[in-house]
Amino acid sequence: MKIFRSTRQDQVKEKKVGSYLLYAIGEIVLVMIGILLAMQVNNWNENRKKDDQLNNILSTVAIDLKTDAIRANLVIQFYDTIKKKTD
């Protein structure tokens, strides 16, 4: 940071406006690149969280379907047994 500050101050003292503007634009571009990278990492992280949440929901649904199928078969067997006894 001290190097950048001294470079900037030297350019202002020597009245190198063009050089200072170029330096300022470069600094702005670097900051923008950093912000864009941070946003991209954040987007990747959010997408990963959404995928994890979706996978959890799908696994819960799969378990619920298996449980419901077992219970449905038990109910069917129960009514089949009752039907056989009444016949």
Secondary structure as UniProt FT lines:
FT   HELIX           2..13
FT   TURN            14..15
FT   HELIX           17..86
//
